Amino acid sequence: MPATLALYHLWWLSIAIADVAADDLGSDFGDLGKELLGGFAIAVVAAVAYAFLKLRWRDHNPPAQFISISPLKQPNKATKVSRE
C-alpha cells in the first residue's frame, strides 16, 4: 500500500512537471520525439528504482513460511485401497 501511494504521488508530480514544461517551453511537433524518448527513459529509471527498492525491502523482511490448511499425510499409516 505505501508503494502504491508513493507511485500515485510520483504520477501526479510527473503530470505537474509536464504541464509546467509544456506551458513554458511551447513544444512543437519536431520536439515530440525527444520528449517521448525522455519520458520513456524516466519511466525506465523509475521502474528500475522501484524494483530495486522492493527487492531490498523483501530481503530485510522475508515473507512468511507457507502454511497449509490441508491435513498432512501420515506415511506410517497403511492406506486401504479398494480394488472394485
C-alpha positions in Angstrom: 0.0 0.0 0.0 2.7 2.6 0.8 4.4 1.8 -2.5 1.2 2.3 -4.4 0.7 5.6 -2.6 4.2 6.7 -3.5 3.7 5.8 -7.1 0.5 7.7 -7.2 2.2 10.9 -5.9 5.1 10.3 -8.4 2.5 10.2 -11.1 0.9 13.4 -10.0 4.3 15.1 -9.8 5.2 14.0 -13.3 1.9 15.4 -14.6 2.5 18.7 -12.9 6.1 18.9 -14.3 4.9 18.0 -17.8 2.2 20.7 -17.5 4.7 23.4 -16.4 7.2 22.3 -19.1 4.5 22.5 -21.8 3.4 26.0 -20.8 6.9 27.4 -20.5 8.7 25.7 -23.5 5.9 25.6 -26.0 6.8 22.4 -27.8 6.0 21.8 -31.5 5.8 18.5 -33.4 9.5 18.5 -34.1 10.4 18.0 -30.4 7.8 15.3 -29.6 10.2 12.5 -30.4 12.8 13.8 -27.9 10.1 14.3 -25.3 8.8 10.8 -25.8 12.2 9.3 -25.6 12.9 11.4 -22.4 9.6 10.3 -20.8 10.4 6.6 -21.7 13.9 7.0 -20.1 12.4 8.5 -16.9 9.8 5.7 -16.8 12.5 3.0 -17.1 14.6 4.7 -14.4 11.6 4.9 -12.1 10.7 1.2 -12.7 14.3 0.0 -12.0 14.5 2.1 -8.9 11.1 0.8 -7.7 12.2 -2.9 -8.4 15.5 -2.3 -6.6 13.8 -0.8 -3.5 11.1 -3.5 -3.5 13.8 -6.3 -3.6 15.8 -4.7 -0.8 12.7 -4.4 1.3 11.9 -8.0 0.7 15.4 -9.1 1.8 15.0 -7.2 5.1 11.5 -8.5 5.7 11.3 -12.1 4.3 7.9 -13.5 3.5 6.2 -15.9 6.0 6.7 -19.6 5.5 4.0 -21.4 3.6 1.1 -22.5 5.8 -1.1 -25.3 4.5 -4.7 -25.7 5.7 -4.9 -29.3 4.4 -4.0 -32.2 6.8 -0.6 -33.8 6.4 -0.5 -37.3 5.1 1.0 -39.8 7.6 3.5 -42.1 5.9 3.3 -44.7 8.8 -0.3 -45.5 8.4 -1.3 -48.0 5.7 -3.9 -46.8 3.3 -6.8 -49.0 2.3 -7.3 -49.2 -1.4 -10.5 -50.8 -2.7 -10.0 -52.6 -6.0 -13.5 -52.6 -7.3 
